Amino acid sequence: MNAEDLPPNIVFMFADDLGFGDLSCYGHPYAKTPNLDRLASQGTRFTQFYVTGVTCNPSRTGLMTGLFPARYPKYAADFGFGDHVTITELLKRKGYKTGHFGKWHIGPDDSDGTYGIDDIETLGSSREKSEGRDTMLYSAAIDFIRENKDGPFYVNVWGHATHFPVNTPDALAATFDDVKVERGDFSPTMQQKFEECIQIGGDIDRSMRQYLGDVYQIDLNVGRLLQTLDELSLSDNTIVVFSSDHGPAPVILANKGARKYSDNMLGYAGEFRGGKHTQFEGGTRVPFIVRWPGKVPAGRVDSGSVCSFVDWMPTLAAIAGVSDLPEQLDGEDISDIWQGAERQRSKPLYWRLSSPGATSTMRDGNWKLHLPRQRRGSPELYDLSIDPSESNNVAEANPEVLKRLMRQLRAWNAELPTAYEKAGERDNDE
C-alpha cells in the first residue's frame, strides 16, 4: 500500500484532571502553553466537548467502548469491559499497530494484547525529579511512533498531570516566578478554590505557580511529540487529539479534607460551575483540540457543536473505514463535525455514577437537566445557551421542557443496571 493510501495515524494525548480553562488558548490568564496553542491554531478547538464520566475510569470507559459507563454492572476499573469491543480492537483488526503509554485505569489486566493493544506500558511519574512527571511516558510513546512510522498506528498517551498531588519540580515552577494572582482575573466560580487554599494555610501565588508548572510540563512534552511527527514527516497524515478526562480536582476533597499538596490544586474550569466529581459543566466540559491537516479546518474554534468522548469509537471507526461496529452504541459519528460541518448531534448525552441511587444528568440541545441529588429536592434545569455557568434554575419557568426531559432521563435510567459490583472500597479521587 502506498503511503498516500494509508488511513491516518492517530495520536491521542489525554491529560488527567486538567480544567477547561487551564490552557492559554482556552483563556487562562497566566498559563504558558505555546505548543498546545500552536496545535489549536493548526487544527480546530472545540468549546462544547464533553467527557463521559466525572472521575478517571468512567471517562475512559466511555471513550474506549462508545457506551455510557453507567451501563456496566461491573465497574470497569476492577473488571474490565467484559465482552464489549474497544476502539483499539476495531483498529487493530483494520491493520493498525496499537500502543498505550501512561495511566491505565481501565481494568485489572494491562498486559500486551489487552483490548487489542499491541504495546502497553502503564508508566507512572518520571523518576527524574527535575523533569515533569509525564516526561517518561511521553518518551515511551515517541519511541513507539518511531518504531511504527510506516503506519498506520494508534497510540494513547495518557498522562498523570494534573491529577493530585501537584508537586512540581522547582525548575518548572520557577518559570512562573513573576505570577502574582489577581483574583479578579478569574471567574466567580474559581473564588471558592482560592478561599479554601488560604483556609488550609496555602499561599495562592505559590500554589498557582506549582499548578502552572505542572501544566507547562504537559505542554513541553506535547511539543516533543509534535516535533517527532514533523521529523518523521508524519504530521500530514496523523490525527492529533489533546484533551482531558474531566474537570479540575477540588482543593479540599469531600471525605478527606485537606491533604499534603491540596493547596496546589488550582485547576481552572473557566466560567463553569463545579469540577471533578460533579456533573455540572465544570466537571463534564473539557478542552478538545484536533489537528488533521487538509481535513480538519485550521485555526477554527467550534463553539456550536455539542460533542462527546462517547462519540470517539464511531468517529474514528468511520475515519479508518471500520464497518463492524457493535450494535449498541451510545455515541455517534461526528467525523463530519471535526471536518467543519455545522450540525446538531442526534443523541442526547447522559451522566450517572455507577450506583442505583446516584444523581442523573442529561444534555439535549441547549438544555441541561439534573435530577434531584439523592432523590431529595427539586430538579435543576439550565439553558446553557444563555447560562453556561448553571446559575439560574429555570425548571419552574419551562414546565413542558422539564416534563419532556424528565421523561427521557427516567427512561434512560430504566435501561441501567439495578445493582453494581465493585471489587472493594474505592478511592473517590478516581
Disulfide bonds with the S-S distance in Angstrom:
none
